[in-house]
Amino acid sequence: MSQTKFRDEQGLAMSGANAAAADAYVATIRQMRCLIGDPVASIEQAIEAAPGMALAHLARAWLYLIGTEPAGRPLALESIQAATGLVMDERERGHLAAVTELAAGRWHSASRCLEDVSAAWPHDELALLAAHQMDFMRGDSRMLRDRIARALPSWDAGRPGWHAMLGMYAFGLEECGQYVAAERHGGEAVELEPRDGWAWHAVAHVHEMRGEARRGIDWLRPTRQVWSESSYLAVHNTWHLALFHLTEGEPEQALRLYDEGVGGVTSPVVIELIDASAMLWRMRMLGMDVGERWQPVADRWAAAGPLGNYAFNAVHALMAYIATGRTRAQQEVLEALVAATHADDDSALFAREAGLPVARALLAQAQGEHREASRHLRRVRNQLQRFGGSHAQRDLFDMILLDAVARAGDLRLLSALMAERAAARPGRPIAPLAVSRAQSVRPQVPEGVAA
């Protein structure tokens, strides 16, 4: 085992570090806890200060991979190559194995590698933070909760980063339907650290899933300046706030928030483009006039690069291309997803079991083939967690199914789906305009049958 006197805030050794690199690494972890600032810049400082610090190179690789940016993989591979051959202890070698798997597109294997790291070193924040995002990207609700639950007995309120543990646990609890505990832990997290955007996000999800749109507005709106400042989640939490206003029947406020903090953002960051596409598609189904707002979103998707390796991103890009009539781009997304189904990594699973059927449904519906769209979505809707996202994000695909069924005129199935939606999502869950129009049509009574 390597010997070093430099340790992180949890007391874990960092091979090859010096004082400046150790400080920069600690700054990186602090930024990752709250999803604020520029952790890539911080870890670059660590590498510059100590090129032989393996964990700095590995942290850089994690940062470039867990965001699912198309341009991230080549940069991550550079970092992995730089780390390989450097002095490492057993924990750091565990990170090398895990991030190498992820760079190869083997999400599930990478997740299992980090399970072993966390089991042996439950205070390894990089392992927990990176794996939590992988669990989210894989739609693995149980691991979002249980990975953190496994480590919690080794933590306490006196440790740096306790708020992040509470925030991650809150989100995992919410995704597993344990809303009371999720709200409590998320609230505790933001009391300890008001900049923890993930904890604000976890409680926003609680309100979304419980149908508490007004409470969601009251949670996010007064504190917007706190959770949005230099936050990687500023756009996403603004998206949640806009969605609450949509649910409350306040489209003007939702559009204002979209323009201020979702679509008005000009960066090509994929998570922000997902939010823009998802919000505009909801507005489209609600019959709202969004003007020319789709055009810059489609332009930003086009600049983002190839999308076939992560199907959840690809289908949101496809929405923008459909809305702007970019038929060539639509075909390119479809071809990329078809190609992904033949890959030798987990992108094949994401595309085959979720992404490609959803894409075909979107294209069918755009061509007026609503029964065909419904057929594709009904086949996979109960397994859409397999290509990532949260319950709140994937609700969009339930809405798209409702829209397709309503437009197809299948009133019996529509009635059944709306009853399901009312039971699963209390309050006033939004539904496409086509649903209310279909429900207002009196069914035709066959001749000879009493009305």
Secondary structure, DSSP 4 states (H G I P E B T S, - for coil): ----S-B-TTS-B-TT--HHHHHHHHHHHHHHHHTBS-HHHHHHHHHHH-TT-HHHHHHHHHHHHHT--TTHHHHHHHHHHHHTTS---HHHHHHHHHHHHHHTT-HHHHHHHHHHHHHH-TT-HHHHHHHHHHHHHTT-HHHHHHHHHHHGGG--TTSTTHHHHHHHHHHHHHHTT-HHHHHHHHHHHHHH-TT-HHHHHHHHHHHHHTT-HHHHHHHHSTTHHHHHTTBTTHHHHHHHHHHHHHHTT-HHHHHHHHHHHTTT-----HHHHHHHHHHHHHHHHTT---TTTHHHHHHHHHHH---TTSHHHHHHHHHHHHHTT-HHHHHHHHHHHHHHTT-SSHHHHHIIIIIHHHHHHHHHHHTT-HHHHHHHHHHHGGGGGGG---HHHHHHHHHHHHHHHHHHT-HHHHHHHHHHHHHHS-S-----HHHHHHHTSPPPPPTTS--
